[in-house]
Amino acid sequence: MKFDRNILRLSLENKHFEGFQALPLRVIVSHLCQAKIRARTMLRSSTLLFIALLGASWLPATSSRAEIKVIVGPLPTTGDFDLEKKTRRSLSGIACPVVVDGKHICLVAFDEGAEARTIAINEAEYEVRKKSIDLGPDDSEVDAEAVAADGAFYYVSGSHADKRDPCEMNEGSHRLVRIAYDPATGLPIRKSNGKLQDVEDGFDITKVLNDELRGSVGKCLGSDEGGFDIEGMAAYDGRLYFGLRGPTASDETAAGGETVAYVFEAGTSPSLFTQDNARDPFRIRVASGRAIRDMASVDGGILLLLGPDDDNRDVGWSIALWKVDEQADRKAPVKTTDLGPLDLSQAKRAQCDKEVKPEGMAVLTSHTEGSGDVYRLAIFSDGMCDGGPVIVDVMPSAQ
């Protein structure tokens, strides 16, 4: 039986993934011949999914106790961000408020430069788009680390952090930008001249910080100085929640040496960013060496992507569910539901990718199964070209 040499070529090219274990040619040919028969009646998206599944051959065997299951990825990219390679490898925030024709329309931001882009993604296809969404002057460094969306606006937050090496102030990162989008398309609304129609840049985050966090703004990153560093943001129940990578604090109420990561909240317009509206932050209990790297709203709470704080690199990554309770004691550490470890360390591709640092998390679907909810997520990594999205299922623990 004949088979398509292009499919074979694409399949063999996936051996460039680090950790790829090559199959015997006769086995690959056998599988591809069967796939060719099915492909005659399948849509193009099915072919892309097949190719992406081969690209996930780096995945380790999943034990029966695993709660986070990798489905596919890194997904191949179609389209072009039209950005230099360094910026393409710096995707650090994402929000996906709208689904169009089976694809999630999302705004993504980068921690290099001062631009954002839109993408379309589902479990089989990942399309990136080159049309620029300006976040500031071309020479500014927004250091955009967090993106959120409600029913009308995207929100893009700079880290509000000093530069790491050397420790210098970066005024460009002290920004929160609100951009109106079309709820039918998920795309930013533009004027006839192509400029964004409704952009608000008048937020002052320092006004809603309590004295403890306000005092950390402008300090160097890391525990020695305790510098301020926003990494995650979520729009939930009419408010914005900001998750910090730094500072962190020791959890003196725990016996196991856990750490406290901070989440503070604010309204969704500049008029609500006043000192009268400042509240104590939530203190989220996390494993030692970890802090918040991204956030995503779900029914009943906020998913937290947890990873290394500003001192550590090798503590690993995990996902937790925080059931937001506005009436909770702000002085006491808040417990979350641990949804399991996230290990994408072998997902790096040989071409273009530099390192795997999960920093973006988007919810694609959710449904109830057994004792809990199953979340299908797209995880994006800083250090991988175009974010290198990997699709995972986060499942309830089997007790």
Disulfide bonds with the S-S distance in Angstrom:
Cys96-Cys106 2.08
Cys167-Cys220 2.08
Cys352-Cys385 1.48
